Amino acid sequence: MDLGIAGRVAAVAAGSSGLGLGAARALAAEGCSVVICGRDQERLDRAIAALDSESHPGRVMGVIADVSDAAGAAGFVAAAEEAAGSPIDILVPNAGGPPPGNFESTDVDAYAAALDLNLVSIVAMCKATVPGMRERGWGRVVAITSLSVRQPMAALILSNTARAGATAFLKTMALEVAGDGVTVNTVQPGIHDTPRLDALYTDEQKAAMRMGDADDFGSVVAFLCGEQAKFTTGVQVHVDGGAYAGLL
């Protein structure tokens, strides 16, 4: 299926590995010019080399950026537009998760950094891109959050809290920009085979899990960026292999 987004410029935060890399790969395959960011130059170079070898030479560019706070997030957008030589048409806000912990073990002081990482950074990226999208009459925001928004996960209280706030922000913004050709959606992964799992689970625990594939996940992100999804906005799509047990 041709998604009709060839030639669009996409910025994928934290796109040098995991789900962000899966999204970047899918968007590049659709003919987008994609700018990814990461904090490690070597890993960023590996990601770009891998995508170049998959018949997408020159479509993916990388910039060093840390999107763990508002300044870093806005800086990524500015660097992405400079690298691409064009405004951003497609924004994929994404970041690693905060440290694990529960109510008892997590200090109050830890919440500010988690909110910066998984909420405020998204706000900053949207502030830097969405006004231009509205002026041009076309834009896509597809944020990578977590299934924990629908079904809080044990020992991930910081992520549960921050990502729920991000979802509320994005849903509210979606209503405000729907008439301007800009869609705003979130994709909520469950357990996927990414480096993030190594920080949360042991090899024994992972062996017992049913895990999704990051590239399959990226294809869902790309579809929501396509022309066929132009009337889909303000939704939260869970991609979790059926892990979410609720009816609504």
C-alpha positions in Angstrom: 0.0 0.0 0.0 1.3 3.4 -1.0 0.8 5.7 2.0 1.2 8.9 -0.1 3.9 10.4 2.0 6.9 10.1 -0.3 9.0 13.3 -0.1 7.7 14.3 3.3 10.2 15.2 6.0 9.9 13.2 9.3 11.7 13.7 12.6 11.9 10.6 14.8 13.1 11.3 18.4 15.3 8.6 19.9 15.3 6.8 16.6 18.7 5.2 16.8 17.4 1.9 18.3 14.3 0.1 19.4 10.8 1.3 18.5 12.1 4.6 17.2 14.3 2.9 14.8 11.5 0.7 13.6 9.4 3.8 12.9 12.3 5.5 11.1 12.8 2.4 8.9 9.1 2.3 8.0 8.9 6.0 7.1 12.1 5.7 5.0 10.6 2.8 3.2 7.7 5.0 2.3 10.0 7.6 0.7 10.2 10.1 3.5 13.4 12.0 4.4 13.9 11.0 8.0 16.0 12.7 10.7 16.6 10.6 13.8 18.4 11.5 17.0 20.3 9.8 19.7 22.8 10.6 22.4 25.5 8.2 21.2 27.3 9.0 17.9 28.4 5.4 17.4 24.9 3.9 17.8 23.5 6.7 15.6 26.0 5.9 12.8 25.2 2.2 13.0 21.5 2.9 12.6 22.0 5.1 9.6 24.4 2.6 8.0 21.9 -0.2 8.5 19.1 1.9 6.9 21.3 2.9 4.0 22.1 -0.7 3.4 18.4 -1.5 3.1 17.9 0.5 -0.1 17.2 3.8 1.6 20.6 5.5 0.9 20.6 9.2 1.8 17.0 9.2 3.1 18.0 9.0 6.8 20.1 11.6 8.6 21.2 11.7 12.2 21.8 14.4 14.8 23.1 14.1 18.3 20.4 15.3 20.7 19.1 14.5 24.2 15.3 14.9 24.3 15.1 14.4 28.1 14.0 17.9 28.7 12.3 20.8 26.9 15.5 22.5 25.7 16.9 19.3 24.2 13.6 18.4 22.6 13.2 21.8 20.9 16.9 21.6 19.9 16.3 18.3 18.2 13.6 19.8 16.0 15.8 22.7 15.1 18.7 20.4 14.2 16.4 18.1 12.2 15.1 21.0 10.1 18.6 22.2 9.5 19.7 18.7 8.5 16.8 18.2 6.2 16.8 21.7 4.8 13.0 21.8 5.2 10.3 22.1 7.9 9.1 19.0 9.6 5.9 17.4 8.2 5.9 14.3 10.4 6.8 14.2 14.1 7.3 11.0 16.0 7.9 12.0 19.7 9.7 9.2 21.5 12.1 8.8 24.4 13.4 6.1 26.7 11.5 5.3 29.9 12.4 6.5 33.4 13.8 4.2 36.0 11.6 1.4 37.4 10.1 1.7 40.8 6.9 1.6 42.8 5.1 4.1 45.1 7.1 3.1 48.2 10.5 3.1 46.5 10.2 6.2 44.4 11.1 9.5 45.8 9.0 12.6 45.1 12.1 14.3 43.6 12.2 11.6 40.9 8.9 12.7 39.3 10.2 15.9 37.9 12.8 14.2 35.7 10.3 11.6 34.5 7.7 14.3 33.6 10.4 16.2 31.7 11.4 13.0 29.8 8.0 11.6 28.8 5.7 14.6 28.9 7.4 18.1 28.8 9.7 17.0 26.0 6.7 16.0 23.8 5.1 19.4 24.5 8.3 21.1 23.4 8.6 19.1 20.2 5.0 19.8 19.3 5.4 23.5 20.1 8.3 23.6 17.7 6.6 21.8 14.8 2.8 21.9 15.0 2.3 25.7 14.3 4.1 25.3 11.0 2.1 22.2 10.1 -1.1 24.2 10.7 0.1 27.0 8.5 1.0 24.6 5.7 -2.3 22.7 6.1 -0.7 19.3 6.6 1.0 17.5 9.4 1.2 14.3 11.4 2.2 13.8 15.0 2.4 10.1 16.1 3.8 9.8 19.6 5.2 6.5 21.0 4.0 6.1 24.5 3.1 2.9 26.4 0.4 0.4 27.1 0.7 1.5 30.7 -1.5 4.5 29.8 -4.4 2.1 29.5 -3.3 -0.5 32.0 -0.7 0.7 34.5 2.3 -1.6 34.8 3.7 -2.8 38.1 7.0 -1.2 39.2 6.8 1.5 36.5 5.0 4.2 38.4 7.1 7.0 36.9 6.4 5.9 33.3 2.7 5.3 34.1 2.3 8.8 35.5 4.2 10.7 32.9 2.9 9.0 29.8 -0.7 9.3 31.0 -0.1 13.1 31.1 1.4 13.1 27.6 -1.6 11.2 26.3 -4.0 13.8 27.8 -1.9 16.6 26.3 -1.9 15.0 22.8 -5.6 14.3 22.9 -6.4 17.9 23.8 -4.1 19.3 21.1 -5.7 16.9 18.5 -9.1 18.6 19.0 -7.6 22.0 18.5 -5.7 21.3 15.2 -8.1 18.8 13.6 -9.5 21.4 11.2 -6.1 22.4 10.0 -5.0 19.2 8.2 -2.9 18.0 11.2 -3.6 14.7 12.9 -2.3 13.8 16.4 -2.3 10.2 17.6 -0.4 7.9 20.0 0.8 4.4 19.6 1.0 2.4 22.8 3.4 -0.6 22.7 3.2 -3.5 25.0 6.3 -5.8 25.3 8.6 -5.5 22.3 12.0 -7.0 21.7 14.1 -3.8 22.2 17.1 -2.8 24.3 14.7 -1.2 26.9 13.7 -4.6 28.0 17.3 -5.4 29.1 17.0 -2.6 31.8 13.7 -4.0 33.1 13.8 -7.8 32.9 16.3 -10.6 33.3 17.0 -13.0 30.4 15.0 -15.6 32.2 12.0 -13.4 32.4 12.3 -12.3 28.8 12.4 -15.9 27.7 8.9 -16.4 29.1 7.5 -13.4 27.3 5.6 -13.0 24.1 7.3 -10.1 22.4 6.4 -7.9 19.4 8.8 -6.8 16.6 10.0 -3.2 16.4 9.7 -3.1 12.7 6.0 -4.3 12.7 5.4 -1.6 15.3 7.0 1.0 13.0 4.6 0.0 10.2 1.7 1.0 12.4 3.3 4.4 13.1 3.8 4.9 9.3 0.2 4.0 8.5 -1.0 6.7 10.9 1.2 9.2 9.0 -0.3 8.3 5.7 -3.0 9.9 3.6 -5.4 7.0 4.3 -5.3 8.0 8.0 -6.2 11.7 7.4 -9.5 11.3 9.2 -8.0 9.4 12.1 -7.0 11.7 15.0 -7.0 11.8 18.8 -6.8 8.1 19.0 -4.6 5.8 21.1 -3.7 2.6 19.3 -2.4 -0.2 21.5 0.0 -2.6 19.7 0.5 -5.2 22.4 -0.3 -8.7 21.0 -3.6 -8.7 23.0 -2.1 -7.9 26.4 -4.6 -5.2 27.2 -7.6 -6.9 28.8 -10.2 -4.1 28.8 -13.1 -3.8 26.5 -12.8 0.0 26.1 
